[in-house]
Amino acid sequence: MTRWRRLLGALWLLYFALRNGMRAVYYLGMIPPVWAEEGVHGPWIYLGVAALVWALAFGAAAGLWWRSGSPAARWILGGMLLYQVHIWAHRLFLMRSPFIAGSHGFALLISLLTLLLTIGALGGIPLPRRRA
């Protein structure tokens, strides 16, 4: 695996770490009525802590990818899939605005593109090696 491939994968994962870190600061620093105006409903501490946990997980995944490369790819792809499932659970159960309800198709497209771009950034889906 080339150094550029590792750099691309690490930067992609760091993007998600920073994005979730900013969401954690936003959710933990805002007053809950502000969220109601945006269509976000739910326990405020849950929203902030969940974003913080994902930020730490993606930061650790970026470091793991940079250090070990391909052996970590299956775990990282599984983590990205779990992240997408969590986003959809959050979207379906905690977001209640008319815009959210009308944009499920676009959000599904973005989720699938995110998974495909992650597979591309990590160099494909690693298959288990058969031992003779």
Secondary structure, DSSP 8 states (H G I E B T S, - for coil): --HHHHHHHHHHHHHHHHHHHHHHHHHHHS-HHHHHHHTB-S-HHHHHHHHHHHHHHHHHHHHHHHHH-GGGHHHHHHHHHHHHHHHHHHHHHHB--HHHHHTHHHHHHHHHHHHHHHHHHTTS--------
